[in-house]
Structures are given as structure tokens and as C-alpha cells.
Amino acid sequence: MTGAILVVGEVHDGRLIGATLEAIGKARELAGDGGVVGFVAGSTVEPAAREFADRGVANVHWAKNAEFDDGAAGRFAPSVVSVAEATGADLILVGGTTLGRDLAGQIAIRWNAAAATGVTEVRRDGSGLHVRRPIFGGRATETRHLEGSRAVLALRPHAFPEASESRVDVLLEPAARIDPPAGWRESKRLGVETAPAGSGPGLTDASIIVSGGRGVRAPENFHLIEELAASLGAAVGASRAVTDAGWRPASYQVGQTGKTVSPQLYVAVGISGAIQHIVGMVSSRVIVAINSDASAPIFKVADYGIVGDLFQIVPALTSEIRKVRGL
Ligand SMILES: Cc1cc2nc3c(=O)[nH]c(=O)nc-3n(C[C@H](O)[C@H](O)[C@H](O)COP(=O)(O)OP(=O)(O)OC[C@H]3O[C@@H](n4cnc5c(N)ncnc54)[C@H](O)[C@@H]3O)c2cc1C
């Protein structure tokens, strides 16, 4: 595989999301003679196309059309495939978001390509692509060889560094408008519930998360978790015990029936580490657990553990972090 690598841009509030910047970084690292090509689609595409150029990708194809704002993969896939064919791409990278994972499947079918989602490592050589990704809820990692001359990969958010800045002049190419085929059926987005304002970065996007569990004892103590999170610029999460008790909304829940997250740093405070919680956060890069019970299962997955009373440890930690960060 030595053709171009096509990165599909996902845009939020007019800007490329972090998962796309990570995909650009990986594409630049893997690119051979074919180079890297970008694709953006939606009602506002110019700022996002320029962001591609700020990260070293000059050749950006775009489809300016509000129909793409719906985030429906079935609408994106035909245009992405047409750009791949026009530019001689043999590898398509997407951020492993909800859209990206849906898109990987749709592209694979239309483009007759091998596909993998949740990818955390990629190697490209003469025999094709070798990828690694967590399986069984993060309890194992598989290595997979993708055969064939074309592949599409959805990269797990936060598994790769964002592309460094490297400004180039952007060459904008309108992508041919491709309508979905006759008889096309697509799910329609009926609504979007956004996370409450002022609660820091969104959970799935955050590079640092501080989560609180039943060990916090009562909703009026949850400010300890929020203050620690604020000192780190982190998002706030919770175990199901907390959301079931109504201490925090269900949107905070991390785990099997909540959100799957993979930040750079996950701090679990007063969380026992039930398997249903672990599957949602185990692929975090560094896990810190604070728990008064030294035998709590959370310590089995933690890189750093503090055994002790959270009511003493958390305020002390928050105050030290504030001092160090000059807050
Ligand atoms: C089908 C199914 C799906 C589920 N999905 C999820 C899910 O998505 N996410 C999820 O989180 N759970 C989920 N659960 C629930 C899960 O099994 C656990 O019940 C839940 O995670 C427990 O939450 P917790 O760790 O906050 O509470 P507990 O298990 O009660 O743990 C509280 C911890 O706090 C510690 N503690 C107490 N006081 C202090 C103190 N002063 N200082 C420090 N530590 C202290 C204790 O030692 C204990 O380890 C699911 C369960 C089922 C059956």
C-alpha cells in the first residue's frame, strides 16, 4: 500500500474535532509517495479545510452542503469513496467517534475494503496493514493483518497524538456531489441532547476525567470531585451507583451501560471497580484510583493507587494541583 491516505474530517462547531487531528497525525506518519488528502463536508467547511492545511495537509476536498450536518454516515460514504477514487487513495482514516465507526462500515462495503474500528496501533508495510486494538471490553488486545489493497480504519480517540502544526497553503477541491443510491435508507437524527454547560469538556472528548463513586457518600459531597476536575481542566464522570441514585445525570455515567472513554488520565475516586465500570474506562492511558479499601478491584487496573479516605486525600490533592498550576 503506497497510495494516498484520505482523512475524513469530522467537524464540530465549525472546527475539526480532536479525533480528526489525531487521524491527520497518523496519516502523515504513514504516508508514502501518495501523500495525505483531507475531506470535509457540511454547511461550513472552509475553516475546517484551513485547519487541515495548518496541520500539513494541503490537498483538501470538500462538499459544502447542509445535508451533511445531520451526521448520517450513509450520506458521507458515497462522497468519501468518490474522493478516494479520484485521488488514488488506498487507505482511509476516520476518528473512531460514533460517526467514524458507522462510516468505516459503510465505506468498507461501498469501496470493497478491509475495515477495523477501535484501532490503537497501525503499521503499514509491503504486505499491507497490521493493526492492534483492545477486545473483550479491554481485557485483551488483538493484532490483525488486513489483507487486500484497500482499507478503512476508525482510530480510537486519544490513542494517537494530534498532528503537529505545519502550515501549508490549502488547495481546495470541490468534491463531486454524490447522492446516495436509489432505495437508500438511512436512520434520521431526531434530536441531540448536549451535556450541561459549564461542566468542562465532554466526557468522550476529554483527555482527563475525574469520576466519583458511591464512596462520595452523598450528592452534597460531589463538589470535591468537581473541584479536583476543575483544577486539572478535566471532565467529570461517575459510576452507575451515583447516576442511579440521582446524584448526577445519566450522561455522567462511565461503563458498560454508560460512556466508553479512553482519556490520557482517568482518576477514579470512591469507585470499587465493578467489571461494568472497568469496561468503560480500562483503555485510559493512565489510571489513578483513590479508595479506602486496599482490596478494591479498581486497584487491579490502576497504574497508581492511593489507599485512604477520599475526604482527606481529594481536598489536599486539589489544593496541591492548584498551587502547582498557579490557580
Ligand atoms: C447490567 C449492568 C450494567 C451496569 N453498568 C454499569 C456502568 O455502566 N457503570 C458503572 O459504573 N456501573 C455499572 N453497573 C453497576 C456496577 O455493577 C456497580 O454496582 C457500580 O459500578 C458500583 O458503583 P461504585 O463503585 O460507585 O459503588 P460501590 O461498589 O459501592 O463502591 C464504592 C467504593 O467506595 C469506596 N469508599 C467508601 N468510602 C470511601 C472513602 N471515604 N474514601 C475512599 N473510598 C471510599 C469503597 O471502598 C468502595 O470500593 C452495572 C451493573 C449491571 C448489572
PDBQT file of the ligand as one rigid body, heavy atoms in Angstrom, charges set to zero:
ROOT
HETATM    1  C1  LIG A 401     -26.188  -4.835  33.607  1.00  0.00    +0.000 C 
HETATM    2  C2  LIG A 401     -25.380  -3.904  34.467  1.00  0.00    +0.000 A 
HETATM    3  C3  LIG A 401     -24.804  -2.796  33.884  1.00  0.00    +0.000 A 
HETATM    4  C4  LIG A 401     -24.043  -1.906  34.672  1.00  0.00    +0.000 A 
HETATM    5  N1  LIG A 401     -23.452  -0.816  34.065  1.00  0.00    +0.000 NA
HETATM    6  C5  LIG A 401     -22.639  -0.019  34.808  1.00  0.00    +0.000 A 
HETATM    7  C6  LIG A 401     -21.958   1.079  34.209  1.00  0.00    +0.000 A 
HETATM    8  O1  LIG A 401     -22.106   1.387  33.020  1.00  0.00    +0.000 OA
HETATM    9  N2  LIG A 401     -21.144   1.821  35.011  1.00  0.00    +0.000 N 
HETATM   10  C7  LIG A 401     -20.954   1.576  36.330  1.00  0.00    +0.000 A 
HETATM   11  O2  LIG A 401     -20.192   2.309  36.984  1.00  0.00    +0.000 OA
HETATM   12  N3  LIG A 401     -21.596   0.555  36.919  1.00  0.00    +0.000 NA
HETATM   13  C8  LIG A 401     -22.456  -0.238  36.193  1.00  0.00    +0.000 A 
HETATM   14  N4  LIG A 401     -23.119  -1.255  36.817  1.00  0.00    +0.000 N 
HETATM   15  C9  LIG A 401     -23.098  -1.323  38.277  1.00  0.00    +0.000 C 
HETATM   16  C10 LIG A 401     -21.854  -1.974  38.827  1.00  0.00    +0.000 C 
HETATM   17  O3  LIG A 401     -22.031  -3.365  38.894  1.00  0.00    +0.000 OA
HETATM   18  C11 LIG A 401     -21.559  -1.436  40.259  1.00  0.00    +0.000 C 
HETATM   19  O4  LIG A 401     -22.692  -1.667  41.057  1.00  0.00    +0.000 OA
HETATM   20  C12 LIG A 401     -21.236   0.047  40.307  1.00  0.00    +0.000 C 
HETATM   21  O5  LIG A 401     -20.217   0.357  39.378  1.00  0.00    +0.000 OA
HETATM   22  C13 LIG A 401     -20.757   0.409  41.712  1.00  0.00    +0.000 C 
HETATM   23  O6  LIG A 401     -20.510   1.774  41.806  1.00  0.00    +0.000 OA
HETATM   24  P1  LIG A 401     -19.425   2.329  42.855  1.00  0.00    +0.000 P 
HETATM   25  O7  LIG A 401     -18.104   1.725  42.547  1.00  0.00    +0.000 OA
HETATM   26  O8  LIG A 401     -19.549   3.797  42.834  1.00  0.00    +0.000 OA
HETATM   27  O9  LIG A 401     -20.033   1.841  44.235  1.00  0.00    +0.000 OA
HETATM   28  P2  LIG A 401     -19.519   0.719  45.233  1.00  0.00    +0.000 P 
HETATM   29  O10 LIG A 401     -19.322  -0.570  44.550  1.00  0.00    +0.000 OA
HETATM   30  O11 LIG A 401     -20.456   0.766  46.387  1.00  0.00    +0.000 OA
HETATM   31  O12 LIG A 401     -18.080   1.216  45.650  1.00  0.00    +0.000 OA
HETATM   32  C14 LIG A 401     -17.840   2.338  46.473  1.00  0.00    +0.000 C 
HETATM   33  C15 LIG A 401     -16.356   2.343  46.780  1.00  0.00    +0.000 C 
HETATM   34  O13 LIG A 401     -16.041   3.496  47.513  1.00  0.00    +0.000 OA
HETATM   35  C16 LIG A 401     -15.059   3.152  48.475  1.00  0.00    +0.000 C 
HETATM   36  N5  LIG A 401     -15.144   4.115  49.584  1.00  0.00    +0.000 N 
HETATM   37  C17 LIG A 401     -16.113   4.226  50.514  1.00  0.00    +0.000 A 
HETATM   38  N6  LIG A 401     -15.845   5.260  51.346  1.00  0.00    +0.000 NA
HETATM   39  C18 LIG A 401     -14.677   5.792  50.914  1.00  0.00    +0.000 A 
HETATM   40  C19 LIG A 401     -13.869   6.880  51.397  1.00  0.00    +0.000 A 
HETATM   41  N7  LIG A 401     -14.241   7.644  52.412  1.00  0.00    +0.000 N 
HETATM   42  N8  LIG A 401     -12.717   7.142  50.732  1.00  0.00    +0.000 NA
HETATM   43  C20 LIG A 401     -12.334   6.386  49.673  1.00  0.00    +0.000 A 
HETATM   44  N9  LIG A 401     -13.055   5.353  49.188  1.00  0.00    +0.000 NA
HETATM   45  C21 LIG A 401     -14.223   5.067  49.801  1.00  0.00    +0.000 A 
HETATM   46  C22 LIG A 401     -15.400   1.753  48.894  1.00  0.00    +0.000 C 
HETATM   47  O14 LIG A 401     -14.252   1.081  49.418  1.00  0.00    +0.000 OA
HETATM   48  C23 LIG A 401     -15.877   1.141  47.593  1.00  0.00    +0.000 C 
HETATM   49  O15 LIG A 401     -14.828   0.491  46.912  1.00  0.00    +0.000 OA
HETATM   50  C24 LIG A 401     -23.890  -2.137  36.053  1.00  0.00    +0.000 A 
HETATM   51  C25 LIG A 401     -24.471  -3.277  36.620  1.00  0.00    +0.000 A 
HETATM   52  C26 LIG A 401     -25.207  -4.128  35.851  1.00  0.00    +0.000 A 
HETATM   53  C27 LIG A 401     -25.818  -5.350  36.493  1.00  0.00    +0.000 C 
ENDROOT
TORSDOF 0
